[in-house]
Amino acid sequence: MFWRGELIARTAPVRQRIGTSHATCVNRGMAAYLGLAIGDALGATVEFLTPNEIRHQIGVHREITGGGWLRLKAGQVTDDTTMSLALGDAILAKGAIQAQATAEAFTAWMRAKPVDIGNTVRRNLIHFRQTGNPEAPASEHDAGNGAAMRVLPVALACYGQPEKTSILANRAQAHVTHHNPLSDAACETLILMVQDFLAGRDAVAVERERAGRLVSEFPVFSYDRRRCDNPSGFIVDTVQAVFQSFFATETFEDCLIEVVNRGGDADTTGAIAGMLAGARYGLASIPGRWLAILDERISARCLAQVSPLLALGEPTREARQI
């Protein structure tokens, strides 16, 4: 298992994969990664705008056009996607999720001058550089969405393993920058939801089990009381906006349009919603016009990571023989 930076010891019982072939699983994994990048690129245009400002300036935001406060090129992504890719590269380089390797990968990513970086991420990566400790101090103030936006490589690498493996693996990566119980709970819920959709589970059952458990354990995440418009970077706002959009729509495109037109931290809500929607609906659901405009280098990197990450969660030969 993955544990505070240690290598995987694949001796734990393997969770059975049900309801989907390997090819379908890879398809959904690719759709999840492309969905993350597409949601990021789509939402970045309207990040920090309110819904009213979006309506007055654009109408309904449906196309990947670039621009926004970061003045991006059409199809360019932000830290949501590039941190996910940095994490995926670190996992594949080590064959496991290690806190030290994650912190080093994120530090290299920061030194390469990314187009955007969150304050909590920056502060705790500087802490790592100064102390060498890859685990940030626990803080009630670090309940941002910066760890949740990059969980997809963990979900893929731990697919097929016991839930505890995913939980411990996530904390190894998340605590590099976000050591907070609300952040942990959201990350773990999103990882398990992605894995459920890779396995072909029904969205109603996933909502009942995963979202229901999250709200039961942390009522602050309740998303059935009011519409969450203009969501901030607070993880609770992010999850509420994503869940309201994701569970109220029936297609990949409708989900992403619904969530990014809420404005606020729209690149991150778009990225997380795109990840979930991709895993739920598969590659065929992603509009071709969005795929065509997404940065080709980013698309290629996303697709290249999926199968190798999924292979890390495969049962060992010994486990298959038991």
Residue, then its C-alpha position, 0 to 999 in steps of 0.5 A: m500500500f501507499w503510506r506516507g511516502e513509502l513504496i507500494a507493498r501490494t500484499a493487501p487484498v485487491r478490490q474486485r473490479i466489476g462491470t467493465s472491461h479493461a478497454t472500457c476502463v482505459n477509455r474512461g480513464m482517458a476521458a477523465y484526464l481529457g475531461l480535467a484538461i478541457g474543464d480547466a481550459l473552458g473554465a479559465t476564461v471565466e475564472f473570477l467572474t460572477p454569473n451575472e458578469i458572464r451573462h453580460q459579457i458572453g451570454v452562456h459560456r460554451e466554447i474554449t476561447g482562452g483569454g480571461w484574467l490569465r490571458l491564455k491562448a485557446g486550449q491552454v490549461t492552468d495549474d489544475t492540469t499541469m500539477s496533475l501531470a507533474l504528480g502523474d509523472a512522479i508516480l510513474a517515475k517511482g512506481a508508487i505515490q511517495a510524498q518526497a517524490t511528489a514534493e520534489a516534482f511540485t517544486a520543479w513544477m513551481r520553478a518552471k514558472p507555471v501560468d498560475i499557482g495558488n497561495t497555499v501551494r506556493r507557501n507550503l512548497i517553499h516550506f518544503r524547500q526550507t525544511g526538506n519535510p514533504e508534509a505541510p503543517a496541519s492547518e485549519h486555514d488550508a482547506g482550499n481546493g488545490a489538492a482536490m484538483r490533482v487527485l486523478p493520478v491517484a485514482l488511476a494508480c490505486y484503481g482496483q486496490p482497497e479503499k484504504t490504499s487510495i486514502l493513504a496514497n492521497r494523503a501522501q500527495a495532498h499533505v505536501t500542500h494541503h494538510n486539512p481534514l476538509s481537503d482530505a475528505a473531499c479528495e478521498t470522495l472524488i478519488l473513490m467516485v472516479q474509481d466507481f465510474l471506471a468500474g461502471r457503477d451507476a451515478v445514483a448509487v455513487e451519489r448515495e454512497r460517496a456524496g452521501r457519506l461525505v455530507s454525513e461525516f462533514p455536513v458543511f458539504s451539504y449541496d441540496r440547500r442553496r445553489c452555489d454560484n461564484p464558488s471560491g477556492f474553499i473546498v466546500d464551495t468547490v464540491q458544492a458547485v461541482f456536485q450540483s452541476f454533475f448530479a443535475t445533468e446527463t451529459f459531459e457537455d451539459c455538466l461542464i457548461e453548467v459548472v463553469n457558468r457559475g463563475g468563481d474558481a471556474d477553472t478548478t470546478g471545471a477541471i474536477a467536474g470534467m474529471l468526474a464526467g469523463a469517467r462517467y460518460g467516456l471518450a465518446s461523450i466529449p465534444g469534438r470541438w473541445l478536443a480539437i482546440l485543447d493544447e495537443r501537447i497536453s492531450a498527449r501527456c494526459l493520454a500517455q499517463v492513463s494505461p501506465l497509471l492503471a497498471l500500477g493498481e493491477p493485482t500482482r501475479e501472486a494475488r491473481q493466483i490466490 
